[in-house]
Amino acid sequence: MKKVLPLLLFVLLAFAGCQREPATYQMANSPREMAVNAEKFSKQVSKQSKHYSAEDWQVVEQQFIAMGKNYVENMRLMTEEERMRFDQARLDFMQAVSTNGGEELTARIKADYANIIE
């Protein structure tokens, strides 16, 4: 029994590590924070998206829309470097969507973003 307990604990922790929630975007309080938060969001999506369900992608899409709206509201306050960092995070996000989310989702998210920035 003593040998089984550590193995059981290891298996449970490994299983818990496999449970992934969809990435979330933290609304920013400053332009600098917005670029950092966009990078974090993008990295989470890139890392986890191959495991996403259709429901997870819906959550991520809504988070991306919120991120885009936050950007539009604050972009004039951002430095050129912050805007470039945000744009790179957005491109990294779109790469993950394109790779793991499918053509329909990719097209829908591109349309969402186009509507936001108009």
N, C-alpha and C positions, 0 to 999 in steps of 0.2 A: 504493500500500500504506500509506503514511503517513497518508492521509486515512481509510482504512478502519479502521485500528486504533483510533483514538479512538471512532469510531462503534460498532464492535463492543464495546468496553469499556462504552460507555454503554448499549447494549442488554442486555448481561449484567448490569450493575448494576440496571437497571430491572426485569429479570426476577427477579433475586434479591430485590428489594424487594417483589415480588408474592407471594413464597413466605411464607405465614403459618402459624405454629404456633398451636394452640389456646392460649388464655390459661391461665395457671396462677396459683394462689393460693399466696402464700408464707406458711407458718405463722408466726404472730407470737410474739414473745418477751415482749410487753407489751400491755396493753389498748389503749394509744394506737397502737401499731404495728398492731394488728389492724384498727382503723378505716382507717388509711392503706392497708394491704394490701388490704382489701376494696374501697376506692375504686379502687386501681390495677387490680385484677382486673376490676371492673365496667367501667372505661374501656376496657380491652383487649377485653373481650367486645363492648362497644358498637361499638367501632371495627372489629373484625375479623369479627364474626359473619355478615355477609352473604356471606362467603367460606367458611364452615365446611362441611365434609362431615359425613356422619352419624357418622363415627368421631371427628371433632373435637368434635362435640356430646357424645359419650359421655365424652370426656376432661373437657370443661368441666363436665358434670353431676357427675362424680366430684369435681372441684375445688370445686364449689359445696357439695357434701355435706361435704367436709373443712372448708370455711370455716364452714359452719353449726355443725358440731360444735365447732370452735374457739371460736365465739361463745358457745355454750351453756356451755362449760367456763369461760369468762372473763367473762361478762356482769356478774356481781356485782362484779367488780373495775373495771369501766368507769364512767366518769363519764356523766352523762346526755347530755352533748354527744357523747361517743364512741359511745354507743349510737345516738343520732340519726344520726350520720354513717354508722355501719354500716348502719342501716336504710335510709338513702337510697341507699347503694351497692347494697344488696340489691334495692331497687325499680328502680334503674337497670338492674341485671342482668336482672331479670324483664322489663323493657320490651324489652331487646335480644332475649331469648329469645322473647317474644311476637311481636315484629316479624319475626325471621329464623329462628326454630327450629320454628315450627309449633305447632298446637294440642295435639297429642299430647305433644310434649316439654314444653310449658308446663305441662300438667296433671300430668305425671309429676314435674317439678321442684317444683311447688307441693306435691304429696303428699310428696315427699322431705323438704322443709323442715318441713312439718307434723309428720312423724314425728320429726324431729330435736328440735324444740322442745318436744315433749310430755314 
